[in-house]
Amino acid sequence: MLDRLGGLEPDVDLHAVFDLHPLPGSYRVGPFDLTGLSLPHFVPDAGVRIEVDGIVLSYSGDTGPTPALAELGRDADLIMVEATDRAGETKPSHPKPVDLHRGWSVGSSRVPAG
């Protein structure tokens, strides 16, 4: 990944700037506890849970319904789930909107701010 990003910053040794950690896995980075979970997709995919001082942020890229998504978002203060729907894309690994809702409802237990 850093090799691909290196094309954007050719004058910077990104290996000297970033510490790579394979996902899934759990790591301590500064004050943050990071946990990566494998998620289903047609390419390797992981969601990340970041915790510090009792605050939890969960992030998932494009994925399908899975109990791991509920685990990732359990009791999180903020859950971000990216989902891209490109015109004409019908890969079976991309969830239908009803599947996204089903996956969201499995893990939701907090009342939205407002």
Contacts in CASP RR format, 6 or more apart in sequence:
PFRMAT RR
TARGET T0000
AUTHOR 0000-0000-0000
METHOD contacts of the structure
MODEL  1
MLDRLGGLEPDVDLHAVFDLHPLPGSYRVGPFDLTGLSLPHFVPDAGVRI
EVDGIVLSYSGDTGPTPALAELGRDADLIMVEATDRAGETKPSHPKPVDL
HRGWSVGSSRVPAG
1 20 0 8 1.000
2 14 0 8 1.000
2 15 0 8 1.000
2 18 0 8 1.000
2 20 0 8 1.000
5 14 0 8 1.000
6 12 0 8 1.000
6 14 0 8 1.000
19 29 0 8 1.000
21 27 0 8 1.000
21 29 0 8 1.000
21 34 0 8 1.000
23 36 0 8 1.000
23 38 0 8 1.000
23 46 0 8 1.000
23 47 0 8 1.000
23 48 0 8 1.000
24 35 0 8 1.000
24 36 0 8 1.000
24 37 0 8 1.000
24 38 0 8 1.000
24 46 0 8 1.000
25 35 0 8 1.000
25 36 0 8 1.000
26 33 0 8 1.000
26 34 0 8 1.000
26 35 0 8 1.000
26 36 0 8 1.000
27 33 0 8 1.000
27 34 0 8 1.000
28 34 0 8 1.000
31 52 0 8 1.000
31 53 0 8 1.000
32 50 0 8 1.000
32 51 0 8 1.000
32 52 0 8 1.000
33 50 0 8 1.000
33 51 0 8 1.000
33 52 0 8 1.000
34 48 0 8 1.000
34 49 0 8 1.000
34 50 0 8 1.000
35 48 0 8 1.000
35 49 0 8 1.000
35 51 0 8 1.000
36 46 0 8 1.000
36 47 0 8 1.000
36 48 0 8 1.000
36 49 0 8 1.000
36 72 0 8 1.000
37 46 0 8 1.000
37 47 0 8 1.000
37 49 0 8 1.000
37 68 0 8 1.000
37 71 0 8 1.000
37 72 0 8 1.000
38 45 0 8 1.000
38 46 0 8 1.000
38 68 0 8 1.000
39 45 0 8 1.000
39 46 0 8 1.000
39 47 0 8 1.000
39 60 0 8 1.000
39 61 0 8 1.000
39 63 0 8 1.000
39 64 0 8 1.000
39 66 0 8 1.000
39 68 0 8 1.000
39 69 0 8 1.000
39 72 0 8 1.000
40 63 0 8 1.000
40 64 0 8 1.000
40 66 0 8 1.000
40 93 0 8 1.000
41 61 0 8 1.000
41 62 0 8 1.000
41 63 0 8 1.000
41 64 0 8 1.000
41 93 0 8 1.000
42 91 0 8 1.000
42 93 0 8 1.000
45 61 0 8 1.000
45 62 0 8 1.000
45 63 0 8 1.000
47 58 0 8 1.000
47 59 0 8 1.000
47 60 0 8 1.000
47 61 0 8 1.000
47 63 0 8 1.000
47 72 0 8 1.000
48 58 0 8 1.000
48 59 0 8 1.000
48 72 0 8 1.000
49 56 0 8 1.000
49 57 0 8 1.000
49 58 0 8 1.000
49 59 0 8 1.000
49 72 0 8 1.000
49 73 0 8 1.000
49 76 0 8 1.000
50 56 0 8 1.000
50 57 0 8 1.000
50 58 0 8 1.000
50 59 0 8 1.000
51 57 0 8 1.000
55 77 0 8 1.000
56 73 0 8 1.000
56 75 0 8 1.000
56 76 0 8 1.000
56 77 0 8 1.000
56 78 0 8 1.000
57 76 0 8 1.000
57 77 0 8 1.000
57 78 0 8 1.000
57 80 0 8 1.000
58 72 0 8 1.000
58 73 0 8 1.000
58 76 0 8 1.000
58 78 0 8 1.000
58 79 0 8 1.000
58 80 0 8 1.000
59 79 0 8 1.000
59 80 0 8 1.000
59 81 0 8 1.000
59 82 0 8 1.000
60 69 0 8 1.000
60 72 0 8 1.000
60 79 0 8 1.000
60 80 0 8 1.000
60 81 0 8 1.000
60 82 0 8 1.000
61 81 0 8 1.000
61 82 0 8 1.000
61 83 0 8 1.000
62 82 0 8 1.000
62 83 0 8 1.000
62 84 0 8 1.000
62 94 0 8 1.000
63 69 0 8 1.000
63 81 0 8 1.000
63 95 0 8 1.000
64 93 0 8 1.000
64 94 0 8 1.000
64 95 0 8 1.000
64 99 0 8 1.000
64 100 0 8 1.000
64 103 0 8 1.000
65 95 0 8 1.000
65 99 0 8 1.000
65 100 0 8 1.000
65 102 0 8 1.000
65 103 0 8 1.000
65 106 0 8 1.000
66 103 0 8 1.000
67 106 0 8 1.000
69 81 0 8 1.000
69 103 0 8 1.000
69 106 0 8 1.000
69 107 0 8 1.000
70 103 0 8 1.000
70 106 0 8 1.000
70 107 0 8 1.000
72 79 0 8 1.000
73 79 0 8 1.000
73 107 0 8 1.000
74 107 0 8 1.000
74 109 0 8 1.000
75 109 0 8 1.000
75 110 0 8 1.000
76 110 0 8 1.000
77 110 0 8 1.000
79 108 0 8 1.000
81 100 0 8 1.000
81 104 0 8 1.000
83 95 0 8 1.000
83 100 0 8 1.000
85 94 0 8 1.000
END
